[in-house]
Amino acid sequence: MYYLDMPTAEEIGDLNLVRSDACISVYLPTTPITRDIEQSRINLGNLVKKAIGQLEAEDFDKRRIWALQEQFEELLADDDFWNHQAHSLAILATPESLRTYRLANKLNAIVEVSDRFHLKPLLRAITFSHAAYVLAISENAARLIEMSSDASATEIEVPDLPKNAADVIGEPTTKDYTGTGHRHGAKGQNFHLARYVRKIDAALRPILMRSNVPLVLAAAKPLETLFRARCTITVLPQAIEGSPDRLSAAELAAAARPILDEHYASQIKDFHRLFERRRGQNRTTTDISDAARLATFGGIDSLLVDIDGVIDGFVDEETGEVTFGSQGDAFNYGVVDEITGRALRSGARVLAVRRADIPEGKDLAAILRYPI
């Protein structure tokens, strides 16, 4: 079983504003298989030594170093914590605090030390979180399934969600109705099923309308067609076809996985298509220095950034001018990470992806709000 506690976009925004004389950001691969987790603990110990070494090289206050070491030692000794992991672990520490996030994504090991946190890998976790809802509906049942990883799925109790179509109609949906004000045959069937899906829509709105988590529909026709036509909740274009009645929550999650993967891939394809159109209008850049200035002044509309790469340096708070560093130390930070934070604060849409998904294989690619 996977154990996840991923941050929200709002949390990442708050973390981007944290400043301290020592912010240590650690990301490392883990495993939900308890017997294999010891290697992750060893890897963390090595990454912490690397971070502490950077601080010691700068003659950092020893009492502040001890405070950091104590927090990491407590975490390393917590057997219960290590027995409940997912695919990756993010640790964000200052001498005063330590936060952990267990992530579904498989991330590479990395450690960064600066006056702010390195947050790009966390952005990847919410960009393509592998979390989704599955709405399974038939005339016999309506269920909302929450999936957070490949094999973790649970049914959610939704207030006022109808148990089935008869629960809304009051009678079996196959009955022929006659007399004034009633309908019968195929039209009558659709009339009553439409009431059913509207009731489902009304029950789900408080939960889903403000959620950024994708919703996958599992339904046979005509319910799928009716739901898409009559409901306000957005579902992904591709559905799990056929009646979901005999599928467990885990089976529905497994069926939704390739649909979710295709959804993520389509977002990257859409970015590439728009990037090519905007290139001819001088509204794109893959240059880090240009992107830093544009992000500082709110000029970026959407941005792809490499999840793994780190370009050390500084970005001027006022002008956005970049000073590149030759190597990582306890003072400089990830320039692309800082660009990402500034773009997010100006309302840009940011996707953290692999380098191969970025135009020209660069560290970033930006679509701009105006020509340059």
N, C-alpha and C positions, 0 to 999 in steps of 0.2 A: 504494500500500500504506500502511496505517496503522501507526504505531508507538506502542504504548501501554505505559505503566508506571504504572498506577493504584494508589493506596494501598489497603491492607486496612483493615477497621474497627479493628483493633488499632493500626495506624499512626496513624490519625486520633485515636484515644484518646490516644496518646502525644504527638502534636503539640498536642493541646488543653491539655496541661500545661506546654508550653514557655513560659518567661517570659524576657524580655530588655528592656533599655532601649530597643531598637528592633527590632520585628518587622514586616517589610514583607511584605504578602500581595498578590500580583499575579495576576490572572486575565485572559486575553485570548484571543480567537478566533484560531485558526491554520488551516492547510490542509495536507493531505497532498500537494498539488500544488506541487512545489518551485519552479516558475517564478513562483508567486504568493505566495511566503512573505515577500518583502521588506516588504510593508505591515505584517505582524505585527511585524517587527523594529523598524520605525519606531514603531509603536504602543507597543511595550514601552519604547523610549527615552523617549517622552513620559510614560508612566505613572511611570517611574523618576524623571524630573525633578519630577513632582508630589509624589512621596513625599519626595524629598530636600528639596524646598521646605518641606514641613511640618516636617521636622527642623530646618532652618536657621531657620525662624521661631521655634522654641523654643530657639535658641542651643545646639543639641546639639553635643556634643564633635566637633570637626572631624576628629580622627583616626578616630573611629568612622564618620563619614560617608564618609571616604576608603576605609575598608575595605569598606563597602557598595558604593560606586561601582566599586571595582576588581572585585568579584565580578560585578556586572552587566555591566561592560565586557567581561570575559572571556567571559561567556555570549553577549553580542551579537556578538562576533567569531568565535564557533565555528561555522563554515560547516557542518561535518558534523552538528552538532546540529540546525541549522535545516533541513537537507535531509531530516530524518526526523521528521515531525510528524504529528499527528492533527487533531482538530477544535478542541481547546482546549489551552491550556498554563497550568499552575499553577506559580507560583514563590514559595517561602517562604524569606525571607532574614533573617538577623541579621548583625551585624558579624562573627560567627565562622563562619557557615555559610550555604550556599545549597542548597536542594532543589528539584528540578523534577519535575513529573508531567505526562505527556502523556495527555490524556483524550479519550474517544470522544464525550462530550457537547459540544454547541455552547453555550458560555457567553458572557455579555456581558463586556465589558472593565470591570475594576474594580481599584482599588488601595486598600489599607487600611494605616494605620500605627498601631501601638499597642504595648503591652507583651506582647501575645499574638497568635497568628495568627488570621486570619479563615478559617474552615474550612467554612462552609456549602456553598460550591460543590463542595468535595471530597466532602462528604456526598452531594450529588446524584449525583456520579459513581459512588458505590457503591450508592446507593439504586436507581437505574435505570441500571445500568452498560452495558446493551446487550451484556453478555457472557453466554454460555450454553454448555452442552454439548448436542450432539445425539447421541442414541444411535440408530444406524441398524442395525436387525436384520432379517434374513430367514433362511430356511433355508440360503441360500448364503453368507452373510457376516454378521459382526458388526463394527461400527466405532464408535468414539467420536470425535466431531468437536468441537473447541473453536473457538467463534466469539467474536470480541472486537469486531467492528464490522460494518458493512453488507456488506463484501466480503472480510473477512479470516477465513479458516477453515483449520484444519489438522487432520489426523488424528493422534490421540495413540496412541502405543504403550502398550498396557495388558498388564502381565504376566498370563499365564494366561487371557487372554480367548480363548474358542474361536474358531477361524477360521470355522466354520460348524456346522450341526447334526450333520452326519456326523462331525465331529471329536469330538463328545461321545458320540454313539450308537455310533460305530464302523462303521456301515453306512448306506446311503442311507435316508432317513426314509420313502420311499415303499414300502419292502419290506413285504410281509405276513409277520407272525410267527405261527407255530403251535407247538403243543406246550406242555407244562407250564411255567408261569412266564412265558409270553410273551403278547403281546397282538397283535391285528390290527385292521384297519379303522380307522374314524375315532377310536375310543377309543385304539387303539394309537398312532395318530399324535399325538394330544394328550399321551399319556403321555410319549413321547420328546421332544416339543417342550418340555414342562414341565421335563424334566431339562436341556435346553439353556438355557432362560431362567434357571434357578436357577444354572447354571454362570456365565452372564453376570453375574448379580447378585453372586455371590461374588467375581468378578474386579474388579468396579467398586467394591465397598464401600470398600476402602482409599482410593480416590481421591475418591469422591463423598459418603460418609456425613457428613463434617464440613464439606462445602462449602456455602456459601450461594448458589452460582451455580445458576440454574434449569437443569433438564434437560428437553429436548424429545425425545419418542419419535417415531421414524420407523419405522413397521412396518405391514404389512398384517395383517388379522385372519386366523387366530386368535392370532398371536403377540402383537399388542397386548393382547388380552384376557388372555392367559396371563401376560404380564409384569406387568400391573397387579394380577392376582390372586395371583401367587406370589412377587413380589419385594419386598424391603424398601426399596429405593431409591425415593424420591418423584419422580414425573414430573409435568409440568404436565397439567391435565385435557385439553387439546386436543393432538392428535397430528398429525404429517405422515402423511397417509393413503396407502395403497398401498405397493407394493414400492419400497424405496429403492435397489435394486441398481444402477440406471443413473444415479443422481444423484451428481454430484461433491460434494466437500466444500463448495465455494462454492454450489452449487445447494441443498444441504441447509440451509446458513446462510440463504440468501434465503428459503426456504420457512418457516424457523423465525422469521423477523423479525416477521411479523404476529402470530404466536402469542405471542411475547415481549411485543409492544406491548399485546396484550389482557390479558396477565398483569399488567403494570404498571397498566393502567387499572382492572383489577378490584380491586387493592389500595387505590386511592384511593376507589373506590365503596364498598368494605367499610368504610373509615374513616368516610365520610359517613353510612352507615346506622347505625353504632354511635354516632357523634356525636349523631345525632338522638334515639336511644334514651336516651343518657346525659344529654342536655340536660334532660329532664324529671325527672331524679334529682339535679339540681344538681351534676353531675360533668363539666362542660365549662367551658372559658373560651377567649375570644379576646382577653383583655386581657393586654397585655405585663407590666404590673406584677404582676398576680396570677400569671401563669405563671412569672415570675422567682422569686417567693417559694416557689411550689409545687415548682419544679425544685430549689431549694436544699435543701428538706426531703424530697425523694424522693416528691412527691405526683403526679407525671405518669406515666401509664401509656403513652400514645402521643401523638405530636406530629407535626403537619404544619407546616412552616416554608417561608416564601417564599424561594426560592433567590436572587432578584435584589436584594431590598430590603435596605437597611442602616439601622438605627436607632441613631444614635450615643449613647453615654452610658457609664454604669458600673453594675455590679451589686454590691452589698455582699456581701463574702465570707461573712459570718455570718448576716445577716438576709434577704438576697435583695432588699433595697430598691433600686429603680431610680432613678438620677439621669440624666435625659435631657440630651444635649448639643445645642447649637444647630447645630453643624456639625462635620465631621470634623477632627481635629487629631492630633498625635503622641502624645496621651495617652489619649483615650477610644477606645472600641472598639465593635464591633457587639453591641448588647444581646441581640438574638435569637440571635446566634451563641453568646454566653455561656450563654444559657438552654439552647440545644441541647446544649452540652458537658456541662452539669450534669445534664440529663435523661439523656443517654447513660450517664453514670457511675453513675446510680441504676438502670440496667437498663431504661429506657424504650425503646420502639420509635420511631424517628424517621425520617420521610420528608421529604426536601427536594423541593419541587414548585414549580410556577408559582403565582402569586397567584390565578389563576382557579380553581385546584383546591382552594383553601382555603375552608371555610365562611365566608360573608359577605364574601369577598374581603379578609380581614384579613392581617396579617403572619404570624400563626400561629394555630393552633387546637389545643387540648389536650383529651384525654380523661383524666380524673383517676382516681386510685385510691380516692378517698373524696369525699363531698359537701363543698361549701363554702357 
